[in-house]
Amino acid sequence: MVFETDQAARGRGGMSKKIVESLLLPTGAVSRKIEWPYTLTVIAYHLLALLVFWPGMFSWSGVWMLVLGLFVFGSLGINLCYHRLLTHRGLVCPKWLEYTFAVLGCCCMQDTPARWVAVHRLHHVHSDSREDPHSPLAGPFWGHMGWMFVKNTDLERLEIYSRYAKDILRDPFYKRLETTALYPLIVLGSWALFFAAGVLIELSLGGSFYEALQLGLSVCVWGVFARTVVVWHITWSVNSAAHLWGYRNYNTADDSRNNWFVALIAVGEGWHNNHHADARSARHGHKWFELDLTFSCVQILEYLGLATEVVRPAAHTVVTQAPEAKP
């Protein structure tokens, strides 16, 4: 399948090609054309997230919403569902549970499942070459978030979907997310839900309408906007830091690294060299000390009978090659 071609890609390129291509934007990038929808969305969310520093927006309820949201939306929605389940088919869940996780992923504002899957599969096919949409070889900022702000003709929806996400769009639910207003309604609905939760909490405690309104706004600022920004940067750090710093268990053709800090904040996604060596595996931590809490969630689901066909590391990746350290 097209998204598992890292292994085949090992024979191409080599470091000499990467050196020539470093600091060059992807071939489809049009540097003078800004992707305004993405750019304005990222700016707006960051500005709204700054409201956490306004004393009137602080509440412990909001803080807890942020902390729990990192796990519920980031770990389950993006790491487990968007990445390991949908993109790499590392496990199978009942459709009702898969769709629930996918809705959580939508609330992270990292685009629709089909779009996310297509871009990530493209990344694996052309990892750290000029065709890679977000390689940090074009600069750390580019790899982290800059790639979203510039128009890239290689990421036009029809073309990228037809090549990398056909299987996703065969599912009527994911197709509706692309062709109807369902995706923005899910996002707006999450705002309303968090706001309403804050209002109801305060009213149930006997607070005034003004206090309820203030708590509702606080919960929305912390639980939606700040949480989304934090999840964004955690996800983006896998694209940037985990391709620049860390150690390597496997001699892959790209510059993927096992970065312990990214693995910590991204609950297992930072064991990125392991992942590129065996993309289908639902387990990213291969050594005993490589903690992978996202895979622990998969194991719990498997124990409960809610995850089947869980893919473990292939036999050829169990024996590690000589590590290559990079400061």
C-alpha positions in Angstrom: 0.0 0.0 0.0 1.2 3.5 -0.8 1.6 4.7 2.8 4.0 1.9 3.7 6.7 2.7 1.2 9.3 4.0 3.7 10.9 0.6 3.5 11.2 0.7 -0.3 12.4 4.3 -0.1 15.6 3.2 1.7 17.2 2.5 -1.6 16.6 6.0 -3.0 18.4 9.3 -2.5 21.0 8.8 0.2 22.6 11.6 2.2 24.2 13.3 -0.8 20.7 14.0 -2.3 19.5 15.3 1.1 22.4 17.7 1.4 21.7 19.1 -2.1 18.0 19.4 -1.3 18.4 20.9 2.3 17.0 24.3 2.9 14.9 24.1 -0.3 11.2 24.3 -0.1 9.1 21.4 -1.5 8.7 21.4 -5.2 5.0 22.3 -5.1 5.4 25.2 -2.7 4.6 28.7 -4.1 6.5 30.9 -1.7 4.7 34.1 -2.6 1.2 32.6 -2.1 -0.1 32.5 1.4 -2.7 29.9 2.5 -4.9 32.4 4.3 -7.4 30.0 5.8 -4.7 28.1 7.7 -2.7 31.2 8.5 -5.6 33.2 9.9 -6.9 30.2 11.9 -3.5 29.6 13.5 -3.0 33.3 14.3 -6.6 33.6 15.8 -6.2 30.5 18.0 -2.9 31.7 19.3 -4.3 35.1 20.1 -7.3 33.6 21.9 -5.1 31.2 23.8 -3.2 34.2 25.2 -6.3 35.0 27.2 -5.1 32.4 29.7 -2.8 35.1 31.0 -5.7 37.5 31.7 -6.6 37.0 35.4 -10.3 37.1 34.7 -10.0 34.0 32.6 -8.2 31.8 35.1 -10.1 28.9 36.7 -9.0 25.5 38.0 -11.9 24.0 36.0 -10.4 25.5 32.9 -6.9 24.2 33.7 -8.2 20.7 34.3 -10.1 20.9 31.0 -6.9 21.6 29.3 -5.0 18.8 31.0 -7.6 16.2 30.3 -8.1 17.6 26.8 -4.5 16.9 25.9 -5.2 13.2 26.5 -8.8 12.9 25.2 -8.4 15.0 22.1 -4.6 14.8 21.4 -3.8 11.3 22.4 -7.0 9.5 21.5 -8.1 11.7 18.6 -4.8 12.5 16.8 -2.2 9.9 18.0 -4.4 6.8 18.2 -7.1 7.5 15.6 -5.8 9.9 12.9 -2.3 8.4 13.0 -2.1 4.8 14.1 -5.6 3.7 13.2 -6.6 5.6 10.1 -3.2 6.5 8.5 -1.3 3.3 9.1 -4.1 0.8 9.8 -2.2 -0.5 12.9 -5.4 -1.6 14.6 -9.1 -2.0 13.9 -11.8 -0.7 16.2 -15.6 -1.0 16.0 -16.9 1.7 13.7 -18.8 3.5 16.5 -15.6 3.8 18.5 -13.5 4.8 15.5 -15.9 7.5 14.6 -16.0 8.8 18.2 -12.2 9.0 18.2 -12.3 10.7 14.7 -14.7 13.4 16.1 -12.2 14.0 18.9 -9.5 14.4 16.3 -11.6 16.9 14.4 -11.9 19.0 17.5 -8.1 19.5 17.4 -8.4 21.6 14.2 -5.8 19.7 12.3 -8.1 19.3 9.3 -10.4 16.5 8.3 -9.3 12.8 8.8 -8.9 12.3 5.0 -6.7 15.4 4.6 -4.6 14.5 7.6 -4.1 11.0 6.5 -3.2 12.0 2.9 -0.6 14.5 4.0 1.0 12.1 6.5 1.1 9.2 4.0 2.8 11.6 1.5 5.3 12.5 4.2 6.2 8.8 4.6 6.6 8.2 0.9 9.0 11.1 0.4 10.3 11.6 3.9 13.1 14.3 4.1 13.2 14.8 0.4 11.9 17.9 -1.5 8.6 16.1 -2.1 8.1 15.9 1.7 5.5 18.6 2.6 7.0 19.4 6.0 10.7 18.3 6.3 12.8 20.4 8.6 15.6 20.1 6.0 13.8 23.2 4.6 14.3 24.9 8.0 13.1 24.0 11.5 10.3 26.6 11.4 9.1 25.2 8.0 9.0 21.7 9.4 7.3 22.7 12.5 4.5 25.0 11.2 5.6 27.2 8.3 4.7 24.6 5.7 1.0 25.2 6.4 1.2 28.9 5.6 2.4 28.6 2.0 0.4 27.3 -0.9 1.6 23.9 -2.0 0.2 22.6 -5.3 1.2 19.1 -4.4 -1.3 19.3 -1.6 -4.4 20.2 -3.7 -7.2 18.2 -2.2 -8.4 16.3 -5.2 -4.9 15.2 -6.3 -3.7 14.2 -2.8 -6.9 12.4 -2.0 -6.9 10.4 -5.1 -3.4 9.2 -4.5 -3.2 8.8 -0.7 -6.7 8.7 0.9 -9.0 6.7 -1.4 -9.7 4.1 1.3 -10.7 6.8 3.8 -13.2 8.5 1.4 -14.9 5.1 0.7 -16.4 5.5 4.1 -19.6 7.6 4.0 -18.8 9.3 7.3 -15.4 10.6 6.3 -16.8 11.6 2.9 -19.5 13.7 4.6 -16.8 15.4 6.6 -15.3 16.6 3.2 -18.5 17.3 1.3 -20.8 18.8 3.9 -20.6 21.3 6.8 -20.2 18.5 9.3 -16.6 19.2 10.1 -17.0 22.9 11.0 -20.2 22.1 12.9 -18.2 19.6 15.0 -15.6 22.3 15.8 -18.2 24.9 16.6 -20.2 22.4 18.6 -17.1 21.7 20.8 -16.8 25.4 21.6 -20.5 25.5 22.6 -20.1 22.3 24.7 -17.2 23.6 26.7 -18.8 27.0 27.2 -22.1 25.4 28.3 -20.2 23.0 30.7 -18.6 26.0 32.4 -21.9 27.8 32.7 -23.7 24.8 34.1 -20.9 24.0 36.6 -21.1 27.5 38.1 -24.9 27.7 38.2 -25.0 24.3 39.9 -22.7 25.6 42.6 -25.0 28.6 43.2 -23.1 31.2 41.3 -24.6 34.2 39.7 -25.3 34.5 35.9 -22.3 36.8 35.6 -20.0 34.3 37.4 -21.4 31.5 35.2 -20.7 33.4 32.1 -17.2 34.1 33.3 -16.5 30.4 34.1 -18.0 29.4 30.7 -15.6 31.7 28.9 -12.7 30.5 31.0 -13.4 26.9 30.3 -13.7 27.7 26.6 -10.4 29.6 26.6 -8.5 26.9 28.5 -10.3 23.8 27.3 -10.6 24.7 23.6 -8.2 27.4 22.4 -5.2 26.9 24.7 -5.6 23.1 24.5 -5.8 23.2 20.7 -2.6 25.3 20.5 -0.7 23.0 22.9 -1.8 19.9 20.9 -0.8 21.6 17.7 2.7 22.3 18.9 3.0 18.8 20.3 2.0 17.3 17.0 4.2 19.7 15.0 7.2 18.8 17.2 7.1 15.3 15.8 7.6 16.8 12.3 10.3 19.1 13.3 12.3 18.1 16.4 12.0 14.3 15.8 13.6 14.8 12.4 16.5 16.9 13.8 17.6 15.7 17.2 17.8 12.3 18.9 19.1 8.8 18.4 18.5 6.2 15.8 17.8 2.5 16.3 17.3 1.9 12.6 19.2 3.0 9.5 16.2 4.5 7.6 16.6 6.5 4.4 15.3 9.7 6.1 16.5 11.7 9.1 13.8 10.4 11.6 15.0 10.4 15.2 13.9 9.0 18.5 13.5 12.1 20.6 12.8 11.4 24.3 11.3 14.9 25.0 8.9 14.7 22.1 8.0 11.1 23.1 7.2 12.4 26.6 4.9 15.2 25.6 3.4 13.3 22.6 2.9 10.1 24.7 5.0 7.8 22.4 4.9 9.6 19.1 8.5 10.8 19.5 10.0 7.4 18.9 9.9 8.5 15.4 12.8 6.6 13.9 11.2 3.4 15.2 8.0 4.5 13.5 9.6 5.2 10.2 11.4 1.8 10.3 8.0 0.0 10.7 5.2 2.4 9.9 2.3 0.0 10.3 3.2 -1.0 13.8 0.8 0.4 16.4 3.7 0.2 18.9 6.3 3.0 18.5 8.4 2.3 21.5 10.6 -0.7 20.6 13.0 -0.8 23.5 12.0 -1.5 27.1 12.7 2.1 28.2 10.8 3.7 25.2 7.6 4.4 27.0 4.6 4.5 24.6 1.4 5.5 26.5 -0.6 5.7 23.3 0.2 2.0 22.6 -0.8 1.3 26.2 -4.2 2.7 25.4 -4.3 0.4 22.4 -3.5 -2.5 24.7 -6.3 -1.6 27.0 -8.8 -1.4 24.1 -7.4 -4.8 22.9 -8.0 -6.3 26.4 -11.5 -5.0 26.4 -12.2 -6.4 22.9 -12.5 -2.9 21.4 -9.3 -3.2 19.3 -8.4 -6.1 17.0 -5.7 -6.9 14.4 -3.2 -4.9 16.4 0.0 -4.7 14.5 3.3 -5.1 16.5 6.8 -4.4 15.3 7.8 -6.7 12.4 10.5 -9.3 13.1 13.1 -7.5 11.0 12.8 -4.4 13.2 13.2 -6.2 16.5 17.0 -6.5 15.9 18.3 -2.9 16.1 21.1 -1.7 13.9 24.0 0.3 15.2 22.6 3.6 16.7 23.6 6.8 15.1 23.8 9.6 17.7 23.0 13.2 16.7 23.6 16.0 19.1 
